Amino acid sequence: MLDNYAEFIGRLETAAGKLTPRRDTLSAALDAAGLLLNQNNAGVELWGQRRTRIRQLLNLVAAKQRARTYRSLSELHEVAQKMEQMFSNRAQRVLQVCSGIRARRDQINAALIELDKSKVKLAASRRIAQERENLSKIAAELSVSADNLSFGVPDPGLRDSLREAREAIILAEALLEVKGN
């Protein structure tokens, strides 16, 4: 019997072999992008804290009416607002990049799962085909044995037992075929 299963299982393994390094690369890129996202989120938080602190100082200075200090603090407050916004924008862009990478990685993971399922199904089908072939061989051997009963010690129920065995094998083959499909 020609075993086409090996070729198809090999193709599934080749496809998985091509996808796995890509998934691993995307996972590494996602880790790096996640680090950038964390750093930018930390920047947003720190600049927000600075802006809040400068706002508090501005309120104190305004109450004491110190114009020169107020101008300096106002400039710092403006810088803090711009920096907070810049980090926020960068974090948003990095988050979009992370989402894109994650989506591609998830597609590859789904394909790898489907490849693995197909491989398992093919391997099971291959085992069923081998069992079917083995049952056919046994049935053929039993047919030959039943025809050559003219030698040795007579066994009156042997023919019927061999016929029942052949029928059981045929039924088992039919069940394997039904279960295999």
N, C-alpha and C positions, 0 to 999 in steps of 0.2 A: 504494500500500500504506500503510495506516494504521500509524504508528510508535508503538506503545504502550510501547516500550522506554524512550523518553525520560521518560515519566511515571514509570515504575518506578525508573529510575536517579535521577530527581529526588527521589523519596520516600526512597531510600536515602541520598542526600546530605543531605536535610533531617534525617533521623534522626541521621546522623553529626554534623551541624552543631549539634544540640541536646545531644549527648553530649560532644562535645569540650570545651566550656567547663566542664562539670561535672567532667570528668576533670582538667582543668587546675586547677580550684579545689581538688579533693581532693589533688592533688600539692602545691600550695602549703601546704595545711593539714598534710599529712604532713611537709613540710619544717619547718614551725613546731613541730609536735609532736616531731619528731626533735631539734630544738634543745632543747626543754624536757626531753626524756629525757636528753640528754647532760648538761645542767646538773644534773639531779637525781642522775644517776649520779656525777657529780663531787662533789656534796654528800655522797653516801653514802661515797665514798672518803675525802674530807677529814675527815668526822666520825669515820670509822673510825680514821684515822691519829691524830686527836686523842685518841680514847678509848684507843687503845693507848699513846700517850705518857703520858697521865694515869695509866693502870694501872701503867706502869713507875715513875712518880714516887710513886704510892701505895705500891708495894712498898719503895722506898727510904725513904720517910718512916716506914712501919710498922716497918722495921728500926731506925730511929733513935728510935722511940717519941715522935713529936711529934703529940700528939692534935689540937691546934688545926689544924695544917696538914693533917693526915690528914682531918679533917672537911671542910675547904674543898675538898680534892682529891676527896673522895668525892662531894660535891655536883657538882663539875665533871664527874666521871666519869658520874654519873647523867644530867646534862644532855647529855653527848656521846652516851650510849646512846639517849636519847629522840630527839635530833636525827638520829642515824644511822637509827633506825627510821622517823622521819617521812619523811626523804628516800627511804628504801627503799620505803615505801608509796606515796609520790607517783610514784616512778619506775615502780612496778608498774602504777598506774592509767594513767599516760601511755602505757606500753607497750601496754596493752589498747586505748586509744584509737587508737594507731598501727596496731594489728592490724585494728581495725574500718575505719579509713580505707583501709588498704591493700587489704582485701578488697573494699570498694566500688569502689575505683579499678581493681582487677584485673577485676571484673565488667564495668565500662565498657570497659576495654581489650579484653576478649574480645568484647564486642558490636561494638566498632568494627572489629575484625579480621574478624568474620563479615559485617558490612556491606560492608567493602571486598572480601571474597571474592565476595559476591553481586553487587556492582557489576561486578567483572571478568568474572564468568560471564555477566551480562546483556549486557555490552558485546561479549563474544565471540559470544554468541547473536545479537545484533543484526547483527554483521558477517556471520555465516553466513546469516542471513535475507536480507541485502542481496545477498550473492553468489548465493544461490539465485534471487532475483528477477532478477539480471543474467543468469544462465544461462538462465532461462526466456525472457527477452527475446531473447537470442541464438538460442535454439532456434526461437522464433516467427519471427524474421527469416530463419533458414535455411529454414524451411518455405515461406515466401512465395517466397524465391529459387528453390527447387527447382521450384515450380509455374510460374514465369515464365521458363523456360529456352528459349522458342521464338525469342528474338531473338539477334542477333549471331553470333559465330563458334561453330561447333559444338565442344563439348568432350565427348567420349564418356564419360569417367569421372566427370564432374561430379556427376551424380545420385547415384552410389554414394558419392562422397566426402562429399556433403552429408548423405546418410542416415547414414553412419558418424559424422559430426560430431554430428548430432542424438542418436544413440544414446550417444555419449560424454558429451554434456551431460546426458542423462537419468540415466546412471550416476553422474555427478558430483553431480547433485542428490540422488540416493538416498544417496550416501556422505555428503554434507553433512547430510542429515536424520538419518542413523544416528549420525554423529559429534556432531551437535548435541544429541541426546538422550542 
